[in-house]
Amino acid sequence: MDKNRFKTEVLPLRGRLFGYASRMLGNSDDAEDIVQEVLLKLWFMRSELYRYNSVAALSYMITKNLSLNHLKTARRKREKLPEISVSREDPPPDLQLQEKESLRNVMSIIDKLPGLQQAVIKMRHLEGMEIAEIAQLIGSTPEAVRMSLSRARKRIKELFFEMR
């Protein structure tokens, strides 16, 4: 499938796929990320699309699977919030509770970030990966990773202070 045929057959599905993903996820930002991933997958497999009877049906199937994976991942992340240990040098219990609540809020905000921002922020800050390593892993440039990190941090900060 060439570029023009892709534009006429696949891109018009964007709105319907967005609606479908939005209903599944209940979040328009996540739905937009999923639709972008679907379109990207279809673009990379454009030379194989002739094998499918319906590109629209394939698009919906990919959207459904990515949305379900996103929901599963978000649920697992919420279940695995790190616990704060208590030692003699720890702050008083009320401060510990505030820190724990803040951590939960930040993790909840991270789960709401668009897919790429969510991935790079977790790779960088939770897994301790280097920018160049992240860029190589996601097939991007270090500059693009830094930009995604910056946007993610800005969004986390905005949403965190909205919660207070």
N, C-alpha and C positions, 0 to 999 in steps of 0.2 A: 504494500500500500504506500503510495507516495504522499508527500506533504499535503497536497491539495485535497486528495481523497480523504485523508485523515481529518482535515479541517471540516469537510462537508459531512462525513459520516460519524465521527467520534465526538468532536467538540460540541455539536448541538445537544449531546446527551448530558452535558455538564449540569444544567439546571435540574433535571430530573434526578440525577445521581445525588446532587446536593440535598434535595428534598428527602430522598430515601435515607441517606446517611444521617441527616438531621433528626429524622424521626427515630432512627435506631439509637443515636447517641444522646439526643436531647441537648446538644451543644453545637452551635453553628460554627465556632472556631475549629472544633475537632472535625466536624463534617467537611469543612473546607479543606482541611489537611488531608483527609481521607480521599476526597475527590481529586485533589492534586496528585496524590500517590497513584490513584487508579489511572488517571490520564498519563502519568509518567510511565507506568507499567505498560499501558497500551501502546504508547509511543515506542518503547523499546522492543515490543513484540509486534510492531506493525507489519513486518515482513511475513509473520506467521498468521495474521488475522484472516487470511483467505481460507484457512482450514475450518473456521467456525461458521456455522449456519447463521448465527445472529451475533453481531458485535455488541448490540444493545444488551442481550441476555448475558453475554460474557462480562460486560461492564457492571451489570447489576450483581452478578455473582462475586466478582472481585470486590466490589463495594461492600457487599454483605460480609464477606470473609474478613476484610480489613477492619470493618467496624466491630465485628465480634471479637477479633483479636485485640483491638484497642480496649474494649470493655473488660475483657479478661485481664489484660495487663494492668489496667487501672485498679481493678478489684484486688489483684495480688499485691500491688504496691501499697494500697491502703491497709491491707492485712499485715504487712511486714514493716510497719513503722518501727524504727529503732527505739529501744528503751534507754533511758538515762539511768546509769548506775549511781549508787549512793556510796560515798566514802567520807572520811573525816573532813576532807577539804572541800566537799560539796557545799553549795549555798543552802540556805534554810529551805525547808520543804515548800513553802509558798512560792519561792523563787524557782525551785525545781519544777513546780507545777506550771508556772508561767512559761518556762523554757520548753517544757514538753508540749504545751499547747501551741506555742509559737512554731515549734518544729512540725507539729501536725498540720498547722495552717500552711506553712511553706510547702510541705510535701503535697498537700491538697492542691495548692496553686500550681505546682510543677506538673501535676497530673492534668491540669486544664490547659497547659500550653500547647501550641501547635506541635505536631509530631517531630519535626526537625529540631525545633528549639528545645523541646522536652528531651530529646535524645542527646543533644550536645551538652546541655546543662548537667544531665546525669552522668554522662561519660567524663566530663571535666571535673565536676565537684563531688560526685558520689563515688566514682570509680578511680578518680585521680589521673586520668589519661592526659597526655600532652596534646596541644592543639594540632601539631603536625600528624600525630597518630590518629586523632579523630578525623582530620581531613582525609587522610588516606583510607580510613575505614569506610567513610560515607561517600568517597569518590568526589571530594570537593577540594577547594583551596583553603589554606590556613586563613586567608583574609575573610572568606565566606563564613568559616567557622567562628572567627572572632566576631563578625557581624551578628550571627545568630545568637552567640552567647550574650552579646551586648543587649540585643533586643529581648532575649529571655530574661536577663537580670532586671532590665527596666520594667518589664511587664510584671515580674514577681514582686518587685518593690511597689508598683502601683496597686496591685491587687492586695498585697499584704496590708498596706496602710488604709485601704478602703474597708478592710475587715475590722479595723480598730475603732 
